């Protein structure tokens, strides 16, 4: 288990955790906050807006994918993702996104830092073997582990989560099945079934909602959310976070240009949403900073 490969985008200190961002996600949310982590394979991020067309990457590329004429283009159609262009750029505008770690190495790094692990992403359960291996290695070292999940994972993983995970941060994006499928390509039925399975097993859960004008910042969603929360017994709190349009720039780095831009909600709108949920019987609602 210790040598199990884990593909990630980053390990960082975040909010008292050693946070590990897994590469890959089953969803395709229109507002994805980590577009660089959606695909499972290796990718090269490129800040085309800052490029000075010095052509150093063009000279380093063995298959001619870094093109200067007739306009500056990183043509990914035949790119082998060899990475030769990355060190060639004098301004650091090209970056290999995926890193390879081991489950044991991740657990040992957290133990050495004296921090609990937060497995996030992407989606940590989308690499099930690696996910299980990290949980097992962390348990062997006495490292507490929390996860942040979209909930769209194989139900068999609930046993591992119940036995190995201390707390689950569980995303609730939308509660209309048709809208959820259209906006994320996910299965809301499976998401809610997994949430109820964790709740039935007594797992401490924090519900997280990113509020997006035109998607879920509305009375209908709040009423459905409050109804869902009343049916659960082990939700310790509900957290409301604002949509951020920083995802648009991050998406451009990996050639995702079709991501829609939503309005960024004001803090007052989130506070109003929190008060609405309280009036609907939801206890311990917290508004997160931007």
Secondary structure, 3 states (H helix, E strand, C coil): CCCCEEEEEEEEEECCEEEEEECCCCCCCCCCCCHHHCCCCCCEEECHHHCCCCCHHHHHCCCCCEECCCCCEECCCCCCCCCHHHHHCCCCCEEECCEEEEHHHHHHHHHHHCCEEEEECCCHHHCHHHHHHHHHHHHHCCCCEEEEECCCCCCCHHHHHHHHCCEEEEECCCCCHHHHHHHHCCCHHHHHHHHHHHHHCCCCEEEEEEECCCCCCCHHHHHHHHHHHHCCCCEEEEEEEECCCHHHHHHHCCCCCCCCCCCCCCHHHHHHHHHHHHHCCCCCEEECCC
